[in-house]
Amino acid sequence: MKANRLRVDIGLAIFCVLLVAAIFTPTNAFAGAEDLKDALQEYAKGDYDAALTKLRGYVESNPDDSEVYAVLLETENRVLIRALAQGGEHERLIKYLLAKSKPMESDGLGDDEIKALVDEAVNSKDITVQRSARVKLRAAGERAVPHLYPYLASEDADTAVNAILALRQLHSDATVPLAECLHSDSARVRAYAATVLGDIGDARALPCVARVAALDDDPGAQEKAGKALAKLGGRSGSVADTYVVLGNSYYARDLNVVEGFDAVKSMWRWEEGGLVRYEAPSYLYPFLQAEECASDALALDPGHLGARALLARALLAQSVEAEVLNANGGSAPESLGGAFNLAKSQGFGAATAALEASMQAEDWDVAVECCYLAAATYGGEDLAGHALGHALAAPQKRVRYAAAISALRLSPKRGMPNADKVVSLGA
């Protein structure tokens, strides 16, 4: 059973405004991706006048759609939200670029069409029809997996093999939902799903495959998962460690695990004996996936400090995103309001480790929340060398302020007259 997760009431409405195109006529020559990056850096720093000047010049250069898409793909959504919140020309130009950055639309296969193609790919006796259906299913991507994986449990060898071939054709699109199928009660589904994941070779499957290879109670599933794990490069450390490594990659928005700049992304979970799809706003997706990985690690090792720290950071990052939306007139999912309290449940050690990680990554917004989390979870531990001392010397004023406030809250418990004592302890 997986650890409890923060359930988010997710909808498309939050990001609809980002997809509204503005009317603009570009005039100048090509400027280059670095000009857009410079403008977005100014927004990140809060220098909106400089940002607008640079953004205006970039848009007037008539940038290529693919170039805009590539830059915005790597841009934190909070930066775009803050730019939009400035209104006026800021909002108009950002909307124009967002409209240009939209990737090409897929064929838009409906659920009935996907089911029909799956039936042809798996059950047709005509090899040509099977192959044609498998190719057409590429357009469905991950949405085909819920219709394909049940056939892996078939006692008929041809049926199971046809399902395997169709899943392989989906390649990395199948990775995340198929990895969830490793929680199935069917040993055959677990075994063949692991086989396909090994063939695909996507590192996102490594923790789930490693869990089956190490812990599954079915020898056949365990053996196939072991072979798949070898294809994925094996694992270093415990199975819980592999979940934490993947979760940290999601949290860092590593482009190897977080792809595409879409308004919403799919979250897959194995629930009540089946594969269930949820939609997550793209600005929350990396942190939700990091939360999932941390929860999976804690289900295996409840005391894993790295997992507890990752869970705290993922929850606090979601809380920060909610604050940004609310401050800019948006509407964040109500359930995000409980993120801080859920992070508190991980304790002072996790808060400390989360603060250290956030400081090292210069993740300043979350570092601020980690300072408050440390104060909220403190239970009389020795503060010598604690990360709060380093936070008080941080280059970001808001982090220093948060650390000072947190230290003052700890003062009565430590008999300290003021926050300066923490600086000496951290020195």
KAQUISUL-V771277 format. One record per pair of residues at least 6 apart in sequence whose C-alpha atoms are under 7 Angstrom apart, sorted by the first residue. I is the first residue (numbers start at 1). J is the second residue. Records with the same first field share a line. If there is no record, write none. Layout:
BEGIN
I: J ; J
END
This chain:
BEGIN
1: 299
2: 295 ; 296 ; 299
3: 295 ; 296 ; 298 ; 299
4: 295
5: 295
7: 335
8: 333 ; 335 ; 336
9: 333 ; 335
10: 279 ; 280 ; 281 ; 333
11: 279
12: 264
14: 331
15: 263
18: 95 ; 98
19: 95 ; 98 ; 99
20: 95 ; 99
21: 95 ; 96 ; 99
22: 92 ; 95 ; 96
26: 59 ; 60 ; 61 ; 62
27: 60 ; 61 ; 62
28: 60 ; 61 ; 62
29: 61 ; 62
30: 61 ; 62 ; 63
31: 58 ; 61
33: 67 ; 71
35: 54 ; 58
36: 55 ; 58
37: 71
39: 51 ; 54 ; 55
40: 51
42: 48 ; 50 ; 51
43: 51 ; 79 ; 83
44: 79
52: 90
65: 100 ; 101
66: 101
68: 97 ; 100 ; 101
69: 101 ; 102
73: 260 ; 261
77: 283
78: 321
83: 90 ; 91
84: 90 ; 91 ; 94
85: 91 ; 328
106: 139
107: 139
109: 140
114: 137 ; 140 ; 144
115: 147
117: 133 ; 137
118: 147 ; 148
120: 129 ; 130 ; 133
121: 130 ; 131 ; 133 ; 134 ; 162 ; 166
122: 130 ; 159 ; 162 ; 163
123: 159
124: 130
134: 166 ; 169
137: 144
138: 169 ; 170
141: 170 ; 173 ; 174
142: 173 ; 174 ; 177
145: 174 ; 177 ; 178
146: 275
148: 163
151: 159 ; 160 ; 163
152: 160 ; 163 ; 188 ; 189 ; 192
153: 160 ; 186 ; 188 ; 189
154: 160
164: 196
167: 174
168: 196 ; 200
171: 200
172: 200 ; 202
175: 197 ; 202 ; 205
176: 205 ; 268
177: 268
178: 193
179: 205 ; 208
180: 268 ; 269 ; 270
181: 190 ; 193 ; 270 ; 275
182: 190 ; 193 ; 208
183: 270
184: 190 ; 273
187: 218 ; 221
188: 221
190: 221
191: 220 ; 221 ; 224 ; 225
194: 209 ; 224 ; 225 ; 228
195: 224 ; 225 ; 228
197: 205 ; 228
198: 228 ; 229 ; 231 ; 232
201: 231 ; 232
203: 232
204: 246 ; 257
206: 229 ; 232
207: 239 ; 242 ; 243
209: 225 ; 229
210: 229 ; 239
211: 239
212: 222 ; 225
213: 222 ; 223 ; 225 ; 226
214: 222
216: 222
235: 242
240: 297 ; 300 ; 301
243: 293 ; 294 ; 296 ; 297
244: 293 ; 294 ; 297 ; 306 ; 307
246: 293
247: 289 ; 290 ; 293 ; 294
248: 290
250: 257 ; 258 ; 286 ; 287 ; 289 ; 290
251: 286 ; 287 ; 290 ; 314
253: 286
258: 286
262: 282
263: 281 ; 282
264: 279 ; 280 ; 281 ; 282
265: 279 ; 280 ; 281 ; 282 ; 285
266: 277 ; 278 ; 279 ; 280
267: 277 ; 278 ; 279 ; 280
268: 275 ; 276 ; 277 ; 278
269: 275 ; 276 ; 277
270: 276
284: 318
287: 314 ; 317 ; 318
288: 314
290: 314
291: 311 ; 314
294: 307 ; 308 ; 310 ; 311
297: 307
298: 304 ; 307
305: 350
308: 346 ; 350
309: 350 ; 351 ; 353 ; 354
310: 354
312: 343 ; 346 ; 350 ; 351 ; 354
313: 354 ; 366
315: 339 ; 340 ; 343
316: 339 ; 340 ; 366 ; 369
317: 366
318: 336
319: 336 ; 337 ; 339 ; 340
320: 365 ; 366
322: 332 ; 336
325: 331 ; 332
326: 332
344: 373 ; 377
347: 377
348: 374 ; 377 ; 378
351: 370 ; 373 ; 374
352: 374 ; 387
354: 370
355: 367 ; 370 ; 371 ; 387
356: 387
358: 364 ; 366 ; 367
359: 367
364: 399
367: 399
368: 399 ; 402
371: 388 ; 402 ; 403 ; 406
372: 402 ; 406
375: 406 ; 409 ; 410
380: 413
383: 425
384: 425 ; 426
385: 425 ; 426 ; 427
386: 426
387: 426
388: 403
389: 422 ; 423 ; 425 ; 426 ; 427
390: 426
391: 399 ; 400 ; 403
392: 400 ; 403 ; 404 ; 423
393: 400
394: 400
404: 419
407: 419 ; 422
408: 418 ; 419
411: 417 ; 418
END
